[in-house]
Amino acid sequence: MFYDPTFIILIPALLLSFWATLSVQSRFNQYSRVRSRIGMTGAELAKFILEASGLYNVRVESIHGSLTDHYDPRTKVVRLSDATYSSDSIAALGVVAHEIGHAIQDAKGYTPLVIRNAIAPVAQISSNLAWIFFIIGLFTGMFGLAQFGIILFSIAVLFSIITLPVEFDASRRALAILEKNLMMPTDELKGVKSVLSAAAMTYVAAMLMAVLQLIRMILITRRD
């Protein structure tokens, strides 16, 4: 298993993931050194957009770390990292607007987000159990277990695929908000788009990895 030749099909996803990670870090670092002329910190921007959108039930909190920003639909909380909460950089404002985009999606019942939220708990569990059943099935010759592992992993693949339109739409909403509501200058919007585009590629890489892993599992069972 450790030296299985089917591992080679994962190389494109590994390379894309490596490039995407470096790219998002590089672009965020680049534009985190450029202050926006809007004159707001990430936290101020988040509260401004939420109030302008009528989302008074969504809270804004700080969370430790860098680029750990996220929106929690269960508790209706936008959590901003140390790198964005008090920062007025172009990069920080872009990331914050993206997370607010998720809050707006949630409020409007954006269908891909609704589906993703519904399968998220199942996807997490199935992803953890899939390889256990798959490997046990292969080593014991109980291929029914291996096939069950493939089915479980398929749920995780579906989750990663549905994540793509959710993330791209949140970035689209972020750019529209910054341009139309806050009149962000064109040069700053270019920087925001650069950061968000790089971040989106990390999700593309994750999706590609999941799909190729699923194909690899299928190939292994057919060979054995």
C-alpha positions in Angstrom: 0.0 0.0 0.0 2.7 2.4 0.9 4.5 2.0 -2.4 1.4 1.5 -4.5 2.1 2.6 -8.1 -1.4 4.3 -8.3 0.0 7.0 -6.0 1.4 8.6 -9.1 -2.1 9.9 -10.1 -2.0 12.1 -7.0 1.0 14.1 -8.2 -1.0 16.8 -10.1 -3.1 17.5 -7.0 0.0 17.6 -4.8 1.8 20.0 -7.1 -1.3 22.2 -7.3 -1.8 22.2 -3.6 1.8 23.1 -3.0 1.7 26.0 -5.5 -1.7 27.2 -4.2 -0.5 27.3 -0.6 2.7 29.2 -1.5 0.7 31.6 -3.7 -1.9 32.5 -1.1 0.7 33.1 1.6 2.8 35.2 -0.8 -0.1 37.3 -2.0 -1.5 37.8 1.5 1.9 38.9 2.8 2.4 41.2 -0.1 -1.0 43.0 0.2 -1.0 42.9 4.0 1.8 45.5 3.9 -0.4 47.9 1.8 -2.9 50.0 3.8 -6.3 50.5 2.2 -7.6 54.1 1.7 -11.0 53.0 2.9 -9.9 53.7 6.4 -11.4 50.8 8.2 -10.0 47.8 10.1 -11.2 44.3 9.3 -13.5 44.3 12.4 -15.0 47.7 11.5 -15.5 46.6 7.9 -17.3 43.4 9.0 -19.7 45.3 11.3 -20.3 47.9 8.7 -21.3 45.4 5.9 -23.3 43.3 8.3 -25.4 46.3 9.4 -25.7 47.6 5.9 -27.0 44.2 4.9 -29.5 44.0 7.8 -27.7 41.1 9.5 -27.9 42.3 13.0 -28.0 38.8 14.4 -24.4 38.0 13.2 -21.6 38.6 15.7 -18.0 39.5 14.9 -15.3 37.9 17.1 -11.5 37.6 17.0 -9.7 34.3 16.9 -6.0 33.5 17.3 -3.9 32.5 14.3 -3.2 33.7 10.8 -5.8 33.2 8.0 -8.0 31.2 10.4 -10.9 33.5 9.5 -14.3 31.7 9.0 -18.0 32.1 9.3 -19.9 29.7 11.6 -23.4 29.3 10.3 -24.5 27.4 13.4 -23.7 30.2 15.8 -24.0 33.0 13.3 -20.5 34.3 14.1 -17.8 35.7 11.8 -14.4 34.9 13.4 -11.5 37.1 12.2 -7.9 36.1 12.8 -5.2 38.2 14.4 -4.0 39.0 10.8 -7.3 40.7 9.8 -9.3 41.8 12.9 -7.3 45.0 13.6 -5.6 45.4 10.2 -6.6 48.0 7.6 -4.6 46.3 4.9 -5.9 45.5 1.4 -5.4 41.8 2.1 -7.2 41.9 5.4 -10.2 43.7 4.1 -10.5 41.3 1.2 -10.5 38.3 3.5 -13.0 39.9 5.8 -15.4 40.8 3.0 -15.1 37.2 1.8 -16.3 35.8 5.2 -19.1 38.3 5.3 -20.0 37.0 1.9 -20.6 33.6 3.5 -22.9 35.3 6.1 -24.9 36.9 3.4 -25.1 33.6 1.6 -26.5 32.0 4.8 -29.0 34.8 5.3 -30.3 34.5 1.7 -30.4 30.7 1.7 -27.8 30.3 -1.0 -28.5 26.7 -2.2 -24.9 25.3 -2.5 -24.2 26.6 1.0 -27.4 25.0 2.4 -26.4 21.7 0.8 -22.8 21.9 2.1 -23.9 22.7 5.6 -26.3 19.8 5.5 -23.7 17.2 4.6 -20.8 18.7 6.5 -21.2 16.6 9.6 -21.6 13.4 7.6 -18.7 14.3 5.3 -16.4 14.8 8.2 -17.3 11.4 9.8 -17.2 9.5 6.5 -13.9 11.0 5.6 -12.4 9.7 8.8 -13.9 6.2 8.6 -13.5 5.7 4.8 -9.9 4.7 4.9 -10.3 2.5 7.9 -12.9 0.4 6.2 -11.0 0.5 2.9 -7.7 -0.7 4.4 -9.3 -3.4 6.6 -11.3 -4.6 3.6 -8.1 -4.9 1.5 -6.0 -6.7 4.1 -8.7 -9.1 5.1 -10.0 -9.8 1.6 -13.5 -8.5 2.6 -13.9 -6.4 -0.5 -17.4 -5.4 0.6 -15.8 -3.4 3.4 -13.4 -1.8 0.9 -16.3 -0.8 -1.3 -18.1 0.6 1.7 -15.0 2.7 2.4 -15.2 4.0 -1.2 -18.9 4.9 -0.7 -18.0 6.8 2.5 -15.2 8.6 0.8 -17.5 9.6 -2.1 -19.5 11.7 0.4 -16.3 13.6 1.3 -15.6 14.1 -2.4 -19.1 15.5 -2.9 -18.6 17.9 -0.1 -15.3 19.2 -1.6 -17.1 19.7 -5.0 -20.0 21.6 -3.5 -17.5 23.8 -1.6 -16.2 25.3 -4.9 -19.3 27.3 -5.9 -19.7 28.4 -2.3 -16.2 29.9 -2.1 -16.2 31.4 -5.5 -19.6 33.1 -4.9 -18.4 34.5 -1.5 -15.5 36.1 -3.3 -17.7 37.5 -6.0 -20.0 39.0 -3.3 -16.9 40.4 -1.5 -15.6 42.2 -4.6 -19.0 43.6 -5.4 -19.5 44.9 -1.8 -16.0 46.5 -1.8 -16.5 48.1 -5.2 -20.1 49.3 -5.0 -20.8 49.8 -1.3 -17.4 51.1 -0.2 -16.1 52.5 -3.5 -12.7 50.8 -3.1 -10.2 52.1 -5.6 -9.5 50.0 -8.7 -5.9 49.3 -7.7 -6.9 48.0 -4.3 -9.7 45.9 -5.8 -7.0 44.3 -8.0 -5.0 43.4 -4.9 -8.1 41.9 -3.2 -8.9 39.9 -6.3 -5.3 38.6 -6.4 -5.5 37.4 -2.8 -9.0 35.8 -3.1 -8.1 34.1 -6.4 -5.1 32.5 -4.8 -7.2 31.4 -1.8 -9.8 29.9 -4.2 -7.1 27.7 -5.8 -6.5 26.0 -2.4 -10.1 24.7 -2.6 -9.6 23.7 -6.2 -6.5 21.7 -5.2 -8.4 20.1 -2.3 -11.2 19.1 -4.6 -8.8 17.6 -7.2 -7.0 15.7 -4.5 -10.3 14.2 -3.2 -11.4 13.2 -6.7 -8.0 11.6 -7.6 -8.0 9.8 -4.2 -11.4 8.3 -5.0 -10.2 7.2 -8.4 -7.1 5.7 -6.8 -9.2 3.7 -4.3 -11.3 2.3 -7.2 -8.3 1.3 -9.2 -6.8 -0.5 -6.2 -9.9 -2.6 -5.6 -10.1 -3.5 -9.3 -6.5 -4.5 -9.3 -6.7 -6.6 -6.2 
